[in-house]
Amino acid sequence: MHTVPITPVQLTAPPLTLRPWAPEDAPVLAALYDDEALRRWASAPIHDEPSAARWLAEQRHGWETGERLAFAVEEDDRPAGGVVLKRSATTAATAEVGYWTAAHARGREWPRAP
C-alpha cells in the first residue's frame, strides 16, 4: 500500500487542544495508563515509561507513513486523553477513529456525540 507522510498539526478548540504526541509525554502517558478502566478498553500495551516511549515512537512512525495520526488531547496544557485516525485495513478510502479519556477527564461532557 502506498503511503504519504503527513505533516503533524496542532488544533485548538478551547478548552481543548489536539497535538501530536511527543517523546517527552512518556512519563505522563504511563501515569495516565495506571488506570484499570482505561487499560480494560485500550489496545495500547502501555504499563510503564519504557512501554509508553515505545508506543510514542510507533505513533511518530504513523505520522511519517501517513497510516496513523495520533493526537494527545490536552486541557489546560495537561494530557486528558487521546484520539487516533488510522487507515482502514480493508479499504484505502476509509479510516477508523478511536479515542480514550483519562480518569481525571471522564464525566466532563467530552467527548460526546452531537
Beta strands, then each sheet from edge to edge (+ up, - down):
strand 1: 11-13
strand 2: 16-20
strand 3: 68-75
strand 4: 78-87
strand 5: 95-101
sheet 1: 1+ 2- 3+ 4- 5+
end
